[in-house]
């Protein structure tokens, strides 16, 4: 549970939960809700993670939580798998002597993003869009 993980991290670092949460833009009422099992929003998790210098996974899942490996080699977005080269490819690699229609690749990428977005509940869509907007803003502000 999020509250238990946050408390353990704060205890380990010798800090109190309430001042840290308030410093990160959270409310005292949120702490009470977390104690009751409510999930935090992604913004506060990211801010607490950065302030406490721990991963968001540690805050959300605990220190010793591990997840089984998932085989994504057959994923429609070939970012992970046999052909991983650090670039997200929607198709298998195209031979260099083949001309590629960039527009069709962009259309497929847009369709894949839209498919993922539509598969999420409304609350999660909002979180994802917020992350995309922040990414876009950071990208535009990069020299």
C-alpha positions as CSV (number, residue, x, y, z in Angstrom):
1,X,0.0,0.0,0.0
2,X,1.3,3.4,-0.9
3,X,1.0,4.9,2.5
4,X,3.0,2.1,4.1
5,X,5.8,2.4,1.5
6,X,5.9,6.2,1.9
7,X,6.1,5.8,5.7
8,X,8.8,3.3,5.6
9,X,10.9,5.5,3.3
10,X,10.4,8.6,5.5
11,X,11.2,6.6,8.6
12,X,14.4,5.3,6.9
13,X,15.4,8.8,6.0
14,X,14.4,10.3,9.4
15,X,11.8,12.7,8.0
16,X,8.1,13.2,8.8
17,X,5.5,12.4,6.2
18,X,3.3,15.5,6.5
19,X,5.9,18.2,5.9
20,X,7.3,16.2,2.9
21,X,3.9,15.8,1.3
22,X,3.0,19.5,1.8
23,X,6.5,20.5,0.4
24,X,5.7,18.5,-2.7
25,X,2.3,20.2,-3.1
26,X,0.1,17.5,-1.5
27,X,-2.6,18.0,1.1
28,X,-2.9,16.6,4.7
29,X,-6.2,15.1,3.7
30,X,-4.4,13.0,1.0
31,X,-2.3,11.3,3.7
32,X,-5.5,10.2,5.5
33,X,-6.9,8.9,2.2
34,X,-3.7,7.0,1.5
35,X,-3.9,5.4,5.0
36,X,-7.3,4.2,4.0
37,X,-5.9,2.6,0.8
38,X,-6.6,5.4,-1.7
39,X,-4.1,5.7,-4.6
40,X,-2.1,8.9,-5.1
41,X,-2.1,10.8,-8.3
42,X,1.0,10.6,-10.6
43,X,2.1,14.2,-9.9
44,X,2.5,13.7,-6.2
45,X,4.2,10.3,-6.7
46,X,6.8,11.9,-9.1
47,X,7.4,14.9,-6.7
48,X,7.8,12.6,-3.7
49,X,10.0,10.3,-5.6
50,X,12.3,13.1,-6.6
51,X,12.3,14.7,-3.1
52,X,13.0,11.4,-1.3
53,X,15.4,10.3,-4.0
54,X,13.7,6.9,-4.5
55,X,12.0,5.4,-7.6
56,X,8.3,5.8,-8.2
57,X,8.2,1.9,-8.2
58,X,9.5,1.8,-4.7
59,X,6.9,4.3,-3.5
60,X,4.1,2.5,-5.3
61,X,5.1,-1.1,-4.9
62,X,7.6,-1.3,-2.0
63,X,11.4,-1.8,-1.8
64,X,11.6,-5.5,-2.6
65,X,8.8,-5.8,-5.2
66,X,9.9,-7.6,-8.3
67,X,7.8,-8.2,-11.4
68,X,8.0,-11.2,-13.7
69,X,9.6,-10.6,-17.1
70,X,7.2,-10.1,-19.9
71,X,8.0,-11.2,-23.4
72,X,7.3,-8.2,-25.7
73,X,9.2,-9.5,-28.7
74,X,5.9,-9.9,-30.6
75,X,4.6,-6.4,-29.6
76,X,3.2,-4.3,-32.4
77,X,5.6,-1.6,-31.3
78,X,8.9,-3.4,-31.7
79,X,10.8,-1.3,-29.1
80,X,11.7,-4.5,-27.2
81,X,12.6,-7.7,-28.7
82,X,15.1,-9.3,-31.0
83,X,15.4,-6.2,-33.2
84,X,15.8,-3.6,-30.4
85,X,18.2,-1.0,-31.5
86,X,17.2,1.8,-29.2
87,X,14.6,3.2,-31.6
88,X,10.9,2.4,-31.5
89,X,10.0,0.6,-34.7
90,X,6.5,-0.3,-35.6
91,X,7.6,-2.7,-38.2
92,X,10.5,-5.1,-38.5
93,X,13.6,-3.3,-39.8
94,X,13.2,-2.3,-43.5
95,X,16.1,-3.1,-45.8
96,X,18.2,0.0,-46.6
97,X,17.5,-0.4,-50.3
98,X,13.8,-0.1,-49.8
99,X,12.1,3.3,-50.0
100,X,9.8,4.0,-47.0
101,X,6.7,6.2,-47.0
102,X,7.3,8.2,-43.8
103,X,3.7,9.4,-43.7
104,X,2.4,5.8,-43.5
105,X,4.9,5.0,-40.6
106,X,3.8,8.2,-38.8
107,X,0.1,7.2,-39.3
108,X,0.7,3.7,-37.9
109,X,2.5,5.2,-34.9
110,X,-0.4,7.6,-34.3
111,X,-2.8,4.7,-34.6
112,X,-0.9,2.7,-32.0
113,X,-0.8,5.6,-29.6
114,X,-4.5,6.1,-30.0
115,X,-5.2,2.4,-29.5
116,X,-3.3,2.5,-26.2
117,X,-5.0,5.7,-25.1
118,X,-8.5,4.3,-25.9
119,X,-7.7,1.1,-24.0
120,X,-7.2,3.1,-20.7
121,X,-9.8,4.2,-18.3
122,X,-10.6,8.0,-18.4
123,X,-8.5,8.7,-15.2
124,X,-5.5,6.9,-16.7
125,X,-5.9,8.7,-20.0
126,X,-5.7,12.0,-18.3
127,X,-2.5,11.0,-16.5
128,X,-0.9,9.8,-19.7
129,X,-1.9,13.0,-21.5
130,X,-0.4,15.1,-18.7
131,X,2.8,13.2,-19.0
132,X,2.8,13.7,-22.8
133,X,2.2,17.5,-22.4
134,X,5.1,17.7,-19.8
135,X,7.3,15.8,-22.2
136,X,6.4,18.0,-25.1
137,X,7.1,21.2,-23.0
138,X,10.4,19.8,-21.8
139,X,11.3,18.8,-25.4
140,X,10.5,22.3,-26.8
141,X,12.5,24.0,-24.0
142,X,15.6,21.9,-24.7
143,X,18.3,23.9,-26.5
